[in-house]
Amino acid sequence: MSCFQTLKEKGYKLTPQRVAVLQVLHQSDGHITAADIYQKVQARYPHVNKSTVYRTLELLKELRLVTETDLGSGRLCYHHAERGHHHHLICQRCGRVVDLDEAVLTPLKELLTSQYSFIPEIRHLAIFGYCLNCEEY
């Protein structure tokens, strides 16, 4: 089911601004900040409010159509959920970002479920630390 169908089925209007935000997310190769999304939407709709873009992102996050994460830049980044779950290892010294395979987290999910009676929703995770090159310094 597409994100447009999900919005319609949940009773939300497909306003031009919402469609524009979704298009920007679809066209983005990777993670994108809310400010970047706003800038791209505003280029198409000059009178759009910044708050409209932020409210749309919150709605899309609630509906699980986008994921939100902090990749260490101090700003939240967004990623279209249709592109799948993925995780990152982020070096706090050099800023290197390494994609982490979903399978690495399977034992953690199982442990949390069996020992803590907790079912984690790990859809987009960033783990901060130091790469081996930076750790040597």
Residue frames as a rotation matrix with the C-alpha (Angstrom) as fourth column:
MET 1
0.584 0.811 0.000 0.00
0.811 -0.584 0.000 0.00
0.000 0.000 -1.000 0.00
SER 2
-0.214 -0.667 0.713 1.37
0.613 -0.660 -0.434 3.41
0.760 0.345 0.551 -0.92
CYS 3
-0.798 -0.146 -0.584 1.71
0.570 -0.495 -0.656 6.26
-0.193 -0.857 0.478 1.53
PHE 4
-0.836 0.548 0.013 -0.94
-0.487 -0.753 0.443 8.17
0.253 0.364 0.896 -0.41
GLN 5
-0.115 0.805 -0.583 -3.41
-0.034 0.583 0.812 5.32
0.993 0.113 -0.040 0.08
THR 6
-0.404 -0.106 -0.909 -2.53
0.842 0.346 -0.415 5.09
0.358 -0.932 -0.051 3.78
LEU 7
-0.982 0.028 -0.186 -3.26
0.051 -0.912 -0.406 8.79
-0.181 -0.408 0.895 4.28
LYS 8
-0.537 0.831 -0.146 -6.59
-0.604 -0.258 0.754 8.51
0.589 0.493 0.640 2.44
GLU 9
-0.086 0.504 -0.859 -7.64
0.289 0.838 0.463 5.39
0.954 -0.208 -0.218 4.37
LYS 10
-0.527 -0.180 -0.831 -6.84
0.847 -0.021 -0.532 7.08
0.078 -0.984 0.163 7.69
GLY 11
0.473 0.874 -0.111 -9.04
0.875 -0.481 -0.055 10.03
-0.101 -0.071 -0.992 6.70
TYR 12
-0.050 -0.570 -0.820 -6.33
0.297 -0.792 0.533 12.58
-0.954 -0.217 0.209 5.94
LYS 13
0.910 0.372 -0.181 -6.57
-0.012 -0.414 -0.910 14.89
-0.414 0.831 -0.373 2.94
LEU 14
0.115 -0.870 0.480 -3.91
0.939 0.253 0.232 14.77
-0.323 0.424 0.846 0.28
THR 15
0.814 0.128 -0.566 -3.13
0.072 -0.990 -0.121 18.46
-0.576 0.058 -0.815 0.35
PRO 16
0.841 -0.536 0.075 -0.59
0.011 -0.121 -0.993 19.79
0.541 0.836 -0.096 -2.16
GLN 17
0.271 -0.767 0.581 1.82
-0.908 -0.404 -0.110 20.43
0.319 -0.498 -0.806 0.71
ARG 18
0.376 -0.082 0.923 1.56
-0.532 0.796 0.288 16.87
-0.759 -0.599 0.255 2.03
VAL 19
0.936 -0.025 0.352 2.03
0.291 0.618 -0.730 15.49
-0.199 0.786 0.586 -1.45
ALA 20
0.669 -0.724 0.169 5.07
-0.366 -0.519 -0.772 17.76
0.647 0.454 -0.612 -1.92
VAL 21
0.194 -0.586 0.787 6.65
-0.957 0.064 0.283 16.56
-0.216 -0.808 -0.548 1.35
LEU 22
0.565 0.082 0.821 6.10
-0.097 0.995 -0.033 12.93
-0.820 -0.061 0.570 0.34
GLN 23
0.963 -0.218 0.159 7.57
0.189 0.123 -0.974 13.58
0.193 0.968 0.159 -3.10
VAL 24
0.412 -0.854 0.317 10.68
-0.791 -0.508 -0.342 15.16
0.453 -0.110 -0.885 -1.58
LEU 25
0.176 -0.308 0.935 11.09
-0.748 0.575 0.331 12.13
-0.640 -0.758 -0.129 0.71
HIS 26
0.797 0.186 0.574 10.64
0.172 0.842 -0.512 9.73
-0.578 0.507 0.639 -2.21
GLN 27
0.889 -0.432 0.153 13.17
0.049 -0.243 -0.969 11.60
0.455 0.869 -0.194 -4.34
SER 28
0.487 -0.730 0.479 15.76
-0.873 -0.390 0.292 11.81
-0.026 -0.561 -0.828 -1.58
ASP 29
0.154 -0.537 -0.829 18.61
-0.404 0.732 -0.549 9.33
0.902 0.419 -0.104 -1.93
GLY 30
-0.501 -0.394 -0.770 19.11
0.525 0.570 -0.633 9.03
0.688 -0.722 -0.079 1.78
HIS 31
-0.037 0.430 -0.902 18.43
0.969 -0.206 -0.137 10.93
-0.245 -0.879 -0.410 4.95
ILE 32
-0.378 0.008 0.926 17.16
0.455 -0.869 0.193 14.48
0.806 0.494 0.326 4.74
THR 33
-0.869 0.036 -0.494 16.56
0.447 -0.375 -0.812 17.11
-0.214 -0.926 0.309 7.40
ALA 34
0.162 0.979 -0.126 13.26
0.876 -0.201 -0.438 18.89
-0.454 -0.039 -0.890 7.94
ALA 35
0.145 -0.181 -0.973 14.94
-0.112 -0.980 0.165 22.15
-0.983 0.085 -0.162 6.95
ASP 36
-0.862 -0.491 -0.128 16.04
-0.209 0.113 0.971 20.64
-0.463 0.864 -0.200 3.64
ILE 37
-0.517 0.769 0.376 12.55
0.847 0.524 0.094 19.25
-0.125 0.367 -0.922 3.04
TYR 38
0.332 0.647 -0.687 11.06
0.547 -0.725 -0.418 22.67
-0.769 -0.237 -0.594 3.79
GLN 39
-0.299 -0.549 -0.781 13.46
-0.332 -0.707 0.624 24.36
-0.895 0.446 0.029 1.39
LYS 40
-0.980 -0.094 0.176 12.57
0.113 0.469 0.876 21.97
-0.165 0.878 -0.449 -1.44
VAL 41
-0.187 0.979 0.079 8.83
0.964 0.198 -0.177 22.21
-0.189 0.043 -0.981 -0.80
GLN 42
0.241 0.253 -0.937 9.03
0.294 -0.939 -0.177 26.00
-0.925 -0.233 -0.301 -0.58
ALA 43
-0.778 -0.553 -0.299 10.71
-0.147 -0.301 0.942 26.14
-0.611 0.776 0.153 -3.98
ARG 44
-0.813 0.536 0.229 7.53
0.499 0.436 0.749 24.62
0.302 0.723 -0.622 -5.39
TYR 45
0.364 0.931 -0.014 5.04
0.728 -0.275 0.629 26.27
0.582 -0.239 -0.778 -3.03
PRO 46
-0.467 -0.726 0.504 6.55
0.302 -0.667 -0.681 29.64
0.831 -0.166 0.531 -1.97
HIS 47
-0.122 0.499 0.858 3.79
-0.696 -0.659 0.284 30.40
0.707 -0.563 0.427 0.54
VAL 48
0.432 0.264 -0.862 4.08
0.286 0.867 0.409 27.13
0.855 -0.423 0.299 2.45
ASN 49
0.638 -0.133 0.758 4.61
-0.708 -0.487 0.511 27.52
0.301 -0.863 -0.405 6.18
LYS 50
-0.477 -0.860 -0.182 7.55
-0.627 0.478 -0.615 25.86
0.615 -0.179 -0.768 7.91
SER 51
-0.539 0.328 0.776 5.13
-0.699 0.340 -0.629 24.60
-0.470 -0.881 0.046 10.55
THR 52
0.577 0.760 -0.297 3.11
-0.789 0.424 -0.445 22.84
-0.212 0.491 0.845 7.84
VAL 53
0.190 -0.610 -0.769 6.16
-0.534 0.593 -0.602 20.82
0.824 0.526 -0.213 6.83
TYR 54
-0.789 -0.522 0.324 6.99
-0.531 0.314 -0.787 19.95
0.309 -0.793 -0.525 10.46
ARG 55
-0.139 0.822 0.552 3.39
-0.789 0.245 -0.564 18.94
-0.599 -0.514 0.614 11.21
THR 56
0.650 0.337 -0.681 3.32
-0.726 0.541 -0.426 16.81
0.225 0.771 0.596 8.07
LEU 57
-0.275 -0.833 -0.480 6.53
-0.481 0.551 -0.681 15.06
0.832 0.044 -0.552 9.12
GLU 58
-0.730 0.079 0.679 5.06
-0.650 0.223 -0.726 14.40
-0.209 -0.972 -0.111 12.58
LEU 59
0.355 0.933 0.063 1.94
-0.814 0.342 -0.470 12.92
-0.460 0.115 0.881 11.00
LEU 60
0.499 -0.228 -0.836 3.97
-0.612 0.590 -0.527 10.74
0.613 0.774 0.155 8.65
LYS 61
-0.653 -0.755 0.060 6.06
-0.530 0.398 -0.749 9.56
0.542 -0.520 -0.660 11.58
GLU 62
-0.394 0.602 0.695 2.94
-0.756 0.217 -0.617 8.69
-0.522 -0.768 0.370 13.62
LEU 63
0.687 0.704 -0.181 1.60
-0.656 0.494 -0.570 6.71
-0.312 0.511 0.801 10.66
ARG 64
0.215 -0.743 0.634 5.00
0.005 0.650 0.760 4.98
-0.977 -0.160 0.143 10.31
LEU 65
0.920 0.113 0.375 5.47
0.374 0.035 -0.927 6.29
-0.118 0.993 -0.010 6.79
VAL 66
0.416 -0.862 0.290 8.80
-0.274 -0.423 -0.864 7.92
0.867 0.280 -0.412 7.68
THR 67
0.531 -0.359 -0.767 11.48
0.826 0.421 0.375 7.19
0.189 -0.833 0.520 10.22
GLU 68
0.774 -0.267 0.575 13.23
-0.301 -0.953 -0.038 9.87
0.558 -0.143 -0.817 12.21
THR 69
0.644 -0.608 -0.464 16.71
0.764 0.547 0.343 9.62
0.045 -0.575 0.817 13.64
ASP 70
0.852 -0.505 -0.137 19.57
-0.453 -0.843 0.288 11.76
-0.261 -0.184 -0.948 14.88
LEU 71
0.798 -0.602 0.020 22.70
0.493 0.635 -0.595 10.94
0.345 0.485 0.804 12.93
GLY 72
0.157 -0.779 -0.608 24.85
0.946 -0.059 0.319 13.11
-0.284 -0.625 0.727 15.17
SER 73
-0.466 -0.324 0.823 24.51
0.661 -0.746 0.081 16.40
0.588 0.582 0.562 13.36
GLY 74
-0.899 0.215 -0.381 22.26
0.203 -0.567 -0.798 17.78
-0.388 -0.795 0.466 16.09
ARG 75
-0.376 0.810 -0.450 19.38
-0.900 -0.435 -0.031 17.83
-0.221 0.393 0.892 13.64
LEU 76
-0.033 0.466 0.884 16.85
-0.109 0.877 -0.467 15.09
-0.994 -0.112 0.022 13.09
CYS 77
-0.768 -0.211 -0.605 16.89
-0.623 0.024 0.782 13.36
-0.150 0.977 -0.150 9.73
TYR 78
0.229 0.924 0.308 14.03
-0.590 0.383 -0.710 11.66
-0.774 -0.019 0.633 7.96
HIS 79
-0.878 -0.441 -0.185 13.93
-0.437 0.585 0.683 8.63
-0.193 0.681 -0.707 5.72
HIS 80
-0.008 0.925 -0.381 11.01
-0.957 0.103 0.270 7.21
0.289 0.366 0.884 3.80
ALA 81
-0.036 0.043 0.998 9.90
-0.718 0.694 -0.056 3.98
-0.696 -0.718 0.006 5.53
GLU 82
0.906 0.420 -0.050 9.28
-0.323 0.611 -0.723 2.20
-0.273 0.671 0.689 2.21
ARG 83
0.370 -0.852 -0.370 13.04
-0.669 0.032 -0.743 2.03
0.645 0.522 -0.558 1.78
GLY 84
0.480 -0.078 -0.874 13.22
0.305 0.949 0.083 -0.45
0.822 -0.307 0.479 4.64
HIS 85
0.986 -0.170 -0.006 14.78
-0.028 -0.197 0.980 -0.68
-0.167 -0.966 -0.199 8.05
HIS 86
0.360 -0.933 -0.015 18.41
0.502 0.207 -0.839 0.12
0.786 0.294 0.543 8.38
HIS 87
0.922 -0.123 -0.366 20.81
0.320 -0.289 0.902 1.15
-0.217 -0.949 -0.227 11.09
HIS 88
0.607 -0.709 0.359 24.05
-0.033 -0.474 -0.880 3.07
0.794 0.522 -0.312 11.38
LEU 89
0.417 -0.640 -0.645 27.31
0.877 0.095 0.472 3.10
-0.241 -0.762 0.601 13.28
ILE 90
0.787 -0.060 0.614 28.51
0.218 -0.904 -0.368 6.69
0.577 0.423 -0.699 13.59
CYS 91
-0.107 -0.909 -0.403 32.03
0.938 0.042 -0.344 7.75
0.330 -0.415 0.848 14.55
GLN 92
0.784 0.441 -0.436 31.89
0.598 -0.726 0.339 10.65
-0.167 -0.527 -0.833 16.96
ARG 93
0.027 -0.850 -0.527 35.34
0.296 -0.496 0.816 11.86
-0.955 -0.178 0.238 15.93
CYS 94
-0.875 -0.482 -0.050 35.47
0.077 -0.239 0.968 11.75
-0.478 0.843 0.246 12.12
GLY 95
-0.222 0.892 -0.393 31.73
-0.727 -0.421 -0.543 11.52
-0.650 0.165 0.742 11.40
ARG 96
-0.840 -0.126 -0.528 32.03
-0.479 0.630 0.611 8.33
0.255 0.767 -0.589 9.34
VAL 97
0.063 0.919 0.389 28.69
-0.877 0.238 -0.419 6.53
-0.477 -0.315 0.820 8.94
VAL 98
-0.910 -0.319 -0.266 28.62
-0.401 0.841 0.362 2.77
0.108 0.436 -0.893 8.40
ASP 99
0.111 0.977 -0.183 25.40
-0.863 0.186 0.469 0.94
0.492 0.106 0.864 7.58
LEU 100
-0.715 -0.263 0.648 24.65
-0.626 0.653 -0.426 -1.86
-0.311 -0.710 -0.632 10.04
ASP 101
-0.696 0.434 -0.572 22.98
-0.171 0.674 0.719 -5.06
0.697 0.598 -0.395 8.89
GLU 102
0.126 0.891 0.435 19.54
-0.827 -0.148 0.542 -5.68
0.548 -0.428 0.719 10.41
ALA 103
0.544 0.092 -0.834 20.56
0.085 0.983 0.164 -9.24
0.835 -0.160 0.527 11.35
VAL 104
-0.566 -0.824 -0.035 23.07
0.173 -0.077 -0.982 -7.92
0.806 -0.562 0.186 13.90
LEU 105
-0.643 0.362 0.676 20.20
-0.720 -0.588 -0.370 -6.68
0.263 -0.724 0.638 16.05
THR 106
0.150 0.755 -0.638 18.19
-0.387 0.638 0.665 -9.91
0.910 0.147 0.389 15.98
PRO 107
-0.283 -0.257 -0.924 19.85
0.645 0.662 -0.382 -11.35
0.710 -0.704 -0.022 19.13
LEU 108
-0.997 -0.056 0.047 19.19
0.008 -0.727 -0.686 -8.07
0.073 -0.684 0.726 20.97
LYS 109
-0.334 0.942 -0.007 15.52
-0.803 -0.281 0.526 -8.13
0.494 0.181 0.851 19.97
GLU 110
0.167 0.372 -0.913 15.20
0.036 0.923 0.383 -11.75
0.985 -0.097 0.141 21.11
LEU 111
-0.648 -0.499 -0.576 16.93
0.599 0.134 -0.789 -11.00
0.471 -0.856 0.212 24.43
LEU 112
-0.905 0.339 0.256 14.69
-0.412 -0.846 -0.337 -8.02
0.102 -0.411 0.906 25.15
THR 113
-0.014 0.952 -0.306 11.61
-0.711 0.206 0.672 -10.11
0.703 0.226 0.674 24.41
SER 114
0.208 0.105 -0.972 12.58
0.254 0.954 0.157 -13.19
0.944 -0.280 0.172 26.40
GLN 115
-0.477 -0.526 -0.704 14.29
0.780 0.116 -0.616 -11.61
0.406 -0.842 0.355 29.42
TYR 116
-0.967 0.055 -0.249 12.40
0.078 -0.866 -0.494 -8.34
-0.243 -0.497 0.833 29.74
SER 117
-0.202 0.941 0.272 8.99
0.861 0.303 -0.408 -9.20
-0.466 0.152 -0.872 28.22
PHE 118
0.159 0.121 -0.980 9.48
-0.173 -0.974 -0.148 -6.26
-0.972 0.193 -0.134 25.90
ILE 119
0.314 -0.001 0.949 8.98
0.862 0.420 -0.285 -6.23
-0.399 0.907 0.133 22.14
PRO 120
-0.265 -0.510 -0.818 11.28
0.163 -0.860 0.483 -3.59
-0.950 -0.005 0.312 20.66
GLU 121
0.819 0.417 0.395 10.47
0.490 -0.151 -0.858 -1.67
-0.298 0.896 -0.328 17.50
ILE 122
-0.050 -0.919 -0.391 13.92
0.097 -0.394 0.914 -1.07
-0.994 0.007 0.109 16.12
ARG 123
0.741 0.439 0.507 13.27
0.542 0.054 -0.839 0.50
-0.396 0.897 -0.199 12.74
HIS 124
0.553 -0.581 0.597 16.04
0.283 -0.543 -0.790 3.05
0.784 0.606 -0.136 12.43
LEU 125
0.898 -0.265 -0.352 18.86
0.364 -0.002 0.931 3.09
-0.247 -0.964 0.095 14.92
ALA 126
0.502 -0.814 0.292 22.07
-0.202 -0.438 -0.876 5.10
0.841 0.380 -0.384 15.18
ILE 127
0.837 -0.348 -0.423 24.82
0.541 0.403 0.738 3.81
-0.087 -0.846 0.525 17.46
PHE 128
0.777 -0.555 0.298 27.55
-0.421 -0.810 -0.409 6.30
0.468 0.192 -0.863 18.34
GLY 129
0.774 -0.630 0.057 31.13
0.346 0.497 0.796 5.39
-0.530 -0.596 0.603 19.11
TYR 130
0.284 -0.770 -0.571 34.55
-0.732 -0.559 0.390 5.50
-0.620 0.307 -0.723 17.46
CYS 131
0.932 -0.078 -0.355 35.80
-0.227 0.638 -0.736 3.77
0.284 0.766 0.577 14.34
LEU 132
0.719 -0.684 -0.124 39.06
0.650 0.600 0.466 1.85
-0.245 -0.416 0.876 14.73
ASN 133
0.041 -0.713 0.700 41.02
0.740 -0.449 -0.501 4.54
0.671 0.538 0.510 12.85
CYS 134
0.217 0.123 0.968 39.91
-0.302 -0.935 0.186 7.23
0.928 -0.333 -0.166 15.30
GLU 135
0.983 0.182 -0.027 40.21
-0.042 0.365 0.930 5.02
0.180 -0.913 0.367 18.37
GLU 136
0.413 -0.903 -0.117 43.95
0.862 0.429 -0.271 4.76
0.294 0.011 0.956 17.75
TYR 137
-0.012 -0.418 0.909 44.44
0.145 -0.900 -0.412 8.48
0.989 0.127 0.072 18.39
